[in-house]
Structures are given as structure tokens and as C-alpha cells.
Amino acid sequence: MDFILEIDGTLFLIEVKASSHPSRSDARGILAFRQSYPQRKIGPGPIIAPTDSQYQVTENVRVIPWDLQQW
């Protein structure tokens, strides 16, 4: 996990990858943090990568293109 943002008490866990097709294994830092801190309010976490499109890798982790103009 590369960044943690806290907005109004909710943590947003962000991973940045150079791979053009991140997978579930690339979300392991986010998943481990969620498991280690179940009492914390944690929002969905993106993996930001040089991909062409968005896609889900887990229930709460989505890959998004690094140059995405709008969510």
C-alpha cells in the first residue's frame, strides 16, 4: 500500500503499480490492512496503474487507469 487518505474518519487505501494489468495479488497490502484493522472504517481502495480500463480485483479494490479523467 502506497498511500492512506483519511476523509471524514474513513480511510482510503491506495496502491500504485507499474503493471498494465494488476491482479488480486497486487491488492494484498490493502487486504492485509483491512484484516489487521477491522474496527476502522475503510472505504474502497483503488489500484492506480497504466491500464486502459477500470476493473474489479476484489469486492473493495478496483483498478483504475492512472490517467482517468473522471471517476
CNS distance restraints for C-alpha pairs under 8 A (distance, minus, plus):
assign (resid   1 and name CA) (resid  13 and name CA) 6.74 0.50 0.50
assign (resid   1 and name CA) (resid  14 and name CA) 6.00 0.50 0.50
assign (resid   1 and name CA) (resid  15 and name CA) 4.77 0.50 0.50
assign (resid   1 and name CA) (resid  16 and name CA) 7.64 0.50 0.50
assign (resid   1 and name CA) (resid  27 and name CA) 7.97 0.50 0.50
assign (resid   1 and name CA) (resid  29 and name CA) 5.10 0.50 0.50
assign (resid   1 and name CA) (resid  30 and name CA) 5.95 0.50 0.50
assign (resid   2 and name CA) (resid  13 and name CA) 7.79 0.50 0.50
assign (resid   2 and name CA) (resid  14 and name CA) 5.91 0.50 0.50
assign (resid   2 and name CA) (resid  15 and name CA) 5.05 0.50 0.50
assign (resid   2 and name CA) (resid  16 and name CA) 6.41 0.50 0.50
assign (resid   3 and name CA) (resid  13 and name CA) 6.04 0.50 0.50
assign (resid   3 and name CA) (resid  14 and name CA) 5.02 0.50 0.50
assign (resid   3 and name CA) (resid  15 and name CA) 6.64 0.50 0.50
assign (resid   4 and name CA) (resid  11 and name CA) 6.48 0.50 0.50
assign (resid   4 and name CA) (resid  12 and name CA) 5.63 0.50 0.50
assign (resid   4 and name CA) (resid  13 and name CA) 4.74 0.50 0.50
assign (resid   4 and name CA) (resid  14 and name CA) 6.16 0.50 0.50
assign (resid   5 and name CA) (resid  11 and name CA) 5.63 0.50 0.50
assign (resid   5 and name CA) (resid  12 and name CA) 5.05 0.50 0.50
assign (resid   5 and name CA) (resid  13 and name CA) 6.61 0.50 0.50
assign (resid   5 and name CA) (resid  14 and name CA) 7.92 0.50 0.50
assign (resid   6 and name CA) (resid  10 and name CA) 5.45 0.50 0.50
assign (resid   6 and name CA) (resid  11 and name CA) 4.49 0.50 0.50
assign (resid   6 and name CA) (resid  12 and name CA) 6.23 0.50 0.50
assign (resid   7 and name CA) (resid  11 and name CA) 6.54 0.50 0.50
assign (resid   7 and name CA) (resid  12 and name CA) 7.76 0.50 0.50
assign (resid   9 and name CA) (resid  41 and name CA) 7.03 0.50 0.50
assign (resid  10 and name CA) (resid  40 and name CA) 7.72 0.50 0.50
assign (resid  10 and name CA) (resid  41 and name CA) 5.08 0.50 0.50
assign (resid  10 and name CA) (resid  42 and name CA) 5.40 0.50 0.50
assign (resid  10 and name CA) (resid  43 and name CA) 6.17 0.50 0.50
assign (resid  11 and name CA) (resid  40 and name CA) 7.71 0.50 0.50
assign (resid  11 and name CA) (resid  41 and name CA) 6.28 0.50 0.50
assign (resid  11 and name CA) (resid  42 and name CA) 4.66 0.50 0.50
assign (resid  11 and name CA) (resid  43 and name CA) 5.92 0.50 0.50
assign (resid  12 and name CA) (resid  42 and name CA) 6.03 0.50 0.50
assign (resid  12 and name CA) (resid  43 and name CA) 5.23 0.50 0.50
assign (resid  12 and name CA) (resid  44 and name CA) 6.40 0.50 0.50
assign (resid  12 and name CA) (resid  45 and name CA) 5.66 0.50 0.50
assign (resid  13 and name CA) (resid  30 and name CA) 6.19 0.50 0.50
assign (resid  13 and name CA) (resid  42 and name CA) 7.71 0.50 0.50
assign (resid  13 and name CA) (resid  43 and name CA) 7.63 0.50 0.50
assign (resid  13 and name CA) (resid  44 and name CA) 7.44 0.50 0.50
assign (resid  13 and name CA) (resid  45 and name CA) 4.89 0.50 0.50
assign (resid  13 and name CA) (resid  46 and name CA) 7.12 0.50 0.50
assign (resid  14 and name CA) (resid  30 and name CA) 7.57 0.50 0.50
assign (resid  14 and name CA) (resid  45 and name CA) 5.51 0.50 0.50
assign (resid  14 and name CA) (resid  46 and name CA) 5.35 0.50 0.50
assign (resid  14 and name CA) (resid  47 and name CA) 6.00 0.50 0.50
assign (resid  14 and name CA) (resid  48 and name CA) 7.47 0.50 0.50
assign (resid  15 and name CA) (resid  27 and name CA) 7.37 0.50 0.50
assign (resid  15 and name CA) (resid  30 and name CA) 7.57 0.50 0.50
assign (resid  15 and name CA) (resid  45 and name CA) 7.73 0.50 0.50
assign (resid  15 and name CA) (resid  46 and name CA) 6.45 0.50 0.50
assign (resid  15 and name CA) (resid  47 and name CA) 4.63 0.50 0.50
assign (resid  15 and name CA) (resid  48 and name CA) 6.21 0.50 0.50
assign (resid  16 and name CA) (resid  47 and name CA) 5.55 0.50 0.50
assign (resid  16 and name CA) (resid  48 and name CA) 4.75 0.50 0.50
assign (resid  16 and name CA) (resid  49 and name CA) 6.00 0.50 0.50
assign (resid  17 and name CA) (resid  22 and name CA) 7.17 0.50 0.50
assign (resid  17 and name CA) (resid  26 and name CA) 7.93 0.50 0.50
assign (resid  17 and name CA) (resid  47 and name CA) 6.92 0.50 0.50
assign (resid  17 and name CA) (resid  48 and name CA) 6.25 0.50 0.50
assign (resid  17 and name CA) (resid  49 and name CA) 5.04 0.50 0.50
assign (resid  17 and name CA) (resid  50 and name CA) 7.78 0.50 0.50
assign (resid  18 and name CA) (resid  49 and name CA) 5.82 0.50 0.50
assign (resid  18 and name CA) (resid  50 and name CA) 6.48 0.50 0.50
assign (resid  19 and name CA) (resid  49 and name CA) 6.44 0.50 0.50
assign (resid  19 and name CA) (resid  50 and name CA) 6.79 0.50 0.50
assign (resid  20 and name CA) (resid  49 and name CA) 6.22 0.50 0.50
assign (resid  20 and name CA) (resid  50 and name CA) 5.10 0.50 0.50
assign (resid  20 and name CA) (resid  51 and name CA) 4.89 0.50 0.50
assign (resid  21 and name CA) (resid  49 and name CA) 7.73 0.50 0.50
assign (resid  21 and name CA) (resid  51 and name CA) 6.42 0.50 0.50
assign (resid  22 and name CA) (resid  26 and name CA) 5.92 0.50 0.50
assign (resid  22 and name CA) (resid  47 and name CA) 7.71 0.50 0.50
assign (resid  22 and name CA) (resid  49 and name CA) 7.40 0.50 0.50
assign (resid  22 and name CA) (resid  63 and name CA) 7.11 0.50 0.50
assign (resid  23 and name CA) (resid  27 and name CA) 7.18 0.50 0.50
assign (resid  23 and name CA) (resid  57 and name CA) 5.97 0.50 0.50
assign (resid  24 and name CA) (resid  28 and name CA) 7.05 0.50 0.50
assign (resid  24 and name CA) (resid  57 and name CA) 5.07 0.50 0.50
assign (resid  24 and name CA) (resid  58 and name CA) 6.48 0.50 0.50
assign (resid  27 and name CA) (resid  31 and name CA) 6.15 0.50 0.50
assign (resid  27 and name CA) (resid  47 and name CA) 7.34 0.50 0.50
assign (resid  27 and name CA) (resid  57 and name CA) 7.73 0.50 0.50
assign (resid  27 and name CA) (resid  61 and name CA) 7.06 0.50 0.50
assign (resid  28 and name CA) (resid  32 and name CA) 5.89 0.50 0.50
assign (resid  29 and name CA) (resid  33 and name CA) 6.17 0.50 0.50
assign (resid  30 and name CA) (resid  34 and name CA) 6.30 0.50 0.50
assign (resid  30 and name CA) (resid  45 and name CA) 7.22 0.50 0.50
assign (resid  31 and name CA) (resid  35 and name CA) 6.25 0.50 0.50
assign (resid  32 and name CA) (resid  36 and name CA) 6.05 0.50 0.50
assign (resid  33 and name CA) (resid  37 and name CA) 6.11 0.50 0.50
assign (resid  34 and name CA) (resid  38 and name CA) 5.87 0.50 0.50
assign (resid  34 and name CA) (resid  42 and name CA) 7.25 0.50 0.50
assign (resid  43 and name CA) (resid  60 and name CA) 7.65 0.50 0.50
assign (resid  44 and name CA) (resid  60 and name CA) 4.76 0.50 0.50
assign (resid  44 and name CA) (resid  61 and name CA) 5.91 0.50 0.50
assign (resid  44 and name CA) (resid  62 and name CA) 7.78 0.50 0.50
assign (resid  45 and name CA) (resid  60 and name CA) 6.18 0.50 0.50
assign (resid  45 and name CA) (resid  61 and name CA) 4.89 0.50 0.50
assign (resid  45 and name CA) (resid  62 and name CA) 6.65 0.50 0.50
assign (resid  46 and name CA) (resid  61 and name CA) 5.43 0.50 0.50
assign (resid  46 and name CA) (resid  62 and name CA) 4.93 0.50 0.50
assign (resid  46 and name CA) (resid  63 and name CA) 5.65 0.50 0.50
assign (resid  46 and name CA) (resid  64 and name CA) 6.54 0.50 0.50
assign (resid  47 and name CA) (resid  61 and name CA) 7.00 0.50 0.50
assign (resid  47 and name CA) (resid  62 and name CA) 6.12 0.50 0.50
assign (resid  47 and name CA) (resid  63 and name CA) 4.62 0.50 0.50
assign (resid  47 and name CA) (resid  64 and name CA) 6.16 0.50 0.50
assign (resid  48 and name CA) (resid  63 and name CA) 5.95 0.50 0.50
assign (resid  48 and name CA) (resid  64 and name CA) 5.16 0.50 0.50
assign (resid  48 and name CA) (resid  65 and name CA) 5.84 0.50 0.50
assign (resid  48 and name CA) (resid  66 and name CA) 5.30 0.50 0.50
assign (resid  49 and name CA) (resid  63 and name CA) 6.95 0.50 0.50
assign (resid  49 and name CA) (resid  64 and name CA) 6.38 0.50 0.50
assign (resid  49 and name CA) (resid  65 and name CA) 5.29 0.50 0.50
assign (resid  49 and name CA) (resid  66 and name CA) 5.15 0.50 0.50
assign (resid  50 and name CA) (resid  65 and name CA) 5.43 0.50 0.50
assign (resid  50 and name CA) (resid  66 and name CA) 5.44 0.50 0.50
assign (resid  50 and name CA) (resid  67 and name CA) 7.60 0.50 0.50
assign (resid  51 and name CA) (resid  64 and name CA) 7.07 0.50 0.50
assign (resid  51 and name CA) (resid  65 and name CA) 4.85 0.50 0.50
assign (resid  51 and name CA) (resid  66 and name CA) 7.21 0.50 0.50
assign (resid  52 and name CA) (resid  65 and name CA) 6.10 0.50 0.50
assign (resid  53 and name CA) (resid  64 and name CA) 6.62 0.50 0.50
assign (resid  53 and name CA) (resid  65 and name CA) 6.11 0.50 0.50
assign (resid  54 and name CA) (resid  62 and name CA) 6.94 0.50 0.50
assign (resid  54 and name CA) (resid  63 and name CA) 5.39 0.50 0.50
assign (resid  54 and name CA) (resid  64 and name CA) 4.66 0.50 0.50
assign (resid  54 and name CA) (resid  65 and name CA) 6.47 0.50 0.50
assign (resid  55 and name CA) (resid  62 and name CA) 5.66 0.50 0.50
assign (resid  55 and name CA) (resid  63 and name CA) 5.36 0.50 0.50
assign (resid  55 and name CA) (resid  64 and name CA) 7.02 0.50 0.50
assign (resid  56 and name CA) (resid  60 and name CA) 7.92 0.50 0.50
assign (resid  56 and name CA) (resid  61 and name CA) 6.12 0.50 0.50
assign (resid  56 and name CA) (resid  62 and name CA) 4.29 0.50 0.50
assign (resid  56 and name CA) (resid  63 and name CA) 6.15 0.50 0.50
assign (resid  57 and name CA) (resid  61 and name CA) 5.80 0.50 0.50
assign (resid  57 and name CA) (resid  62 and name CA) 5.75 0.50 0.50
assign (resid  57 and name CA) (resid  63 and name CA) 6.98 0.50 0.50
assign (resid  58 and name CA) (resid  62 and name CA) 6.98 0.50 0.50
assign (resid  64 and name CA) (resid  68 and name CA) 7.01 0.50 0.50
